[in-house]
Amino acid sequence: MKREFHTVLERLKISKRGFHCFRRFRNTHLRNSLCPDGLLKFWMGHAAKDMSDRYDRVREDVQFRRDVAKSLGVGFELPKALAPKPVKPKKCKRELQLSGVIGRQEPMTVELSH
C-alpha cells in the first residue's frame, strides 16, 4: 500500500501521509457539510458516548443514509490521469492427483488464473 500510495502522492506533489489521512479528511468533510451527528459517528465507526447516541437508530434507516451520502458527496474528485492500472491475471501451475477410478490417482497439470 505504502509503495503505491506514496508514489501517487509524489506525482500529485503532495507530501507523504499515512492512510489515516483519509479518515481525518472524511470526518472533516462530513462535519463541514453539516452531516447529522449520529450518521457521522456511524460512518466513522465511533462508539456511542451518551444515552442519546444509544437511542439513535440512524444505522437502521438505509434510505436516509443513502440520501445524505448522495447530498454530501465525497468531498473530492478523482483525477483522470490516476485511473487504476488494469490487473493482469497471474497464471500458476499446480499438480493435482485426479482419476476417474476410485483408489487410482494419476498426475495432471492444470493452469489456474488468480
C-alpha positions as CSV (number, residue, x, y, z in Angstrom):
1,M,0.0,0.0,0.0
2,K,2.7,2.5,1.0
3,R,4.7,1.8,-2.1
4,E,1.8,2.7,-4.5
5,F,0.1,5.3,-2.3
6,H,3.3,7.3,-1.7
7,T,4.1,7.1,-5.4
8,V,0.7,8.6,-6.3
9,L,1.1,11.4,-3.6
10,E,4.5,12.2,-5.1
11,R,3.1,12.5,-8.6
12,L,0.4,14.9,-7.3
13,K,3.1,16.9,-5.5
14,I,1.5,16.1,-2.0
15,S,3.8,15.4,0.9
16,K,3.9,11.8,2.3
17,R,1.0,10.9,4.6
18,G,-0.3,7.8,6.2
19,F,-3.5,6.0,5.3
20,H,-5.3,7.5,8.3
21,C,-5.4,10.9,6.5
22,F,-8.4,9.6,4.6
23,R,-10.3,9.2,7.9
24,R,-9.4,12.7,9.0
25,F,-10.4,14.1,5.6
26,R,-13.7,12.3,5.6
27,N,-14.5,13.3,9.2
28,T,-13.7,17.0,8.4
29,H,-15.7,16.9,5.2
30,L,-18.8,15.4,6.9
31,R,-18.6,18.0,9.8
32,N,-18.2,20.9,7.4
33,S,-21.2,19.6,5.4
34,L,-23.4,19.6,8.5
35,C,-23.8,15.8,8.4
36,P,-26.2,14.6,11.2
37,D,-24.0,13.7,14.2
38,G,-25.4,10.2,14.6
39,L,-24.8,9.4,11.0
40,L,-21.2,10.8,11.2
41,K,-20.5,8.6,14.2
42,F,-22.0,5.6,12.4
43,W,-19.9,6.1,9.2
44,M,-16.7,6.8,11.1
45,G,-17.2,3.7,13.3
46,H,-17.3,5.7,16.6
47,A,-18.9,4.2,19.7
48,A,-21.9,5.7,21.4
49,K,-20.8,8.2,24.1
50,D,-24.0,9.2,25.7
51,M,-27.6,8.0,26.1
52,S,-29.0,9.8,23.1
53,D,-26.4,8.0,20.9
54,R,-27.7,4.7,22.2
55,Y,-31.3,5.6,21.2
56,D,-30.2,6.8,17.7
57,R,-31.4,4.3,15.0
58,V,-29.9,6.0,12.0
59,R,-27.9,2.9,11.2
60,E,-31.2,1.1,10.5
61,D,-32.6,3.8,8.1
62,V,-30.8,2.8,4.9
63,Q,-32.7,5.2,2.6
64,F,-31.9,8.2,4.9
65,R,-28.2,7.2,4.8
66,R,-28.2,6.9,1.0
67,D,-30.0,10.3,0.6
68,V,-27.5,12.0,2.9
69,A,-24.5,10.3,1.3
70,K,-25.7,11.5,-2.1
71,S,-26.3,15.1,-1.0
72,L,-22.9,15.4,0.8
73,G,-20.7,13.7,-1.8
74,V,-17.2,12.5,-1.1
75,G,-15.6,16.0,-1.0
76,F,-13.2,15.5,-3.9
77,E,-12.9,14.3,-7.5
78,L,-10.5,11.7,-8.7
79,P,-8.1,12.9,-11.3
80,K,-8.5,11.1,-14.6
81,A,-4.7,10.8,-15.0
82,L,-4.6,8.5,-12.0
83,A,-7.0,5.9,-13.2
84,P,-6.1,2.4,-11.8
85,K,-4.0,0.2,-13.9
86,P,-5.7,-3.0,-15.2
87,V,-4.6,-6.0,-13.2
88,K,-3.2,-8.9,-15.3
89,P,-4.3,-12.3,-14.1
90,K,-1.4,-14.4,-12.8
91,K,-1.0,-18.0,-14.0
92,C,0.4,-20.7,-11.9
93,K,0.8,-24.4,-12.4
94,R,-0.4,-26.9,-9.8
95,E,-0.2,-30.6,-9.9
96,L,-3.4,-32.3,-8.9
97,Q,-3.9,-36.0,-8.4
98,L,-7.1,-36.9,-10.2
99,S,-8.5,-40.1,-11.6
100,G,-11.9,-41.4,-12.8
101,V,-11.3,-44.7,-11.0
102,I,-11.7,-44.8,-7.2
103,G,-8.5,-45.6,-5.5
104,R,-6.3,-44.8,-8.5
105,Q,-4.5,-41.5,-8.9
106,E,-2.8,-40.1,-12.0
107,P,-0.8,-36.8,-12.1
108,M,-2.4,-34.0,-14.0
109,T,-1.1,-30.4,-14.6
110,V,-3.8,-27.6,-14.5
111,E,-3.2,-23.9,-15.2
112,L,-5.2,-21.7,-12.9
113,S,-5.8,-17.9,-13.1
114,H,-5.9,-15.9,-9.9
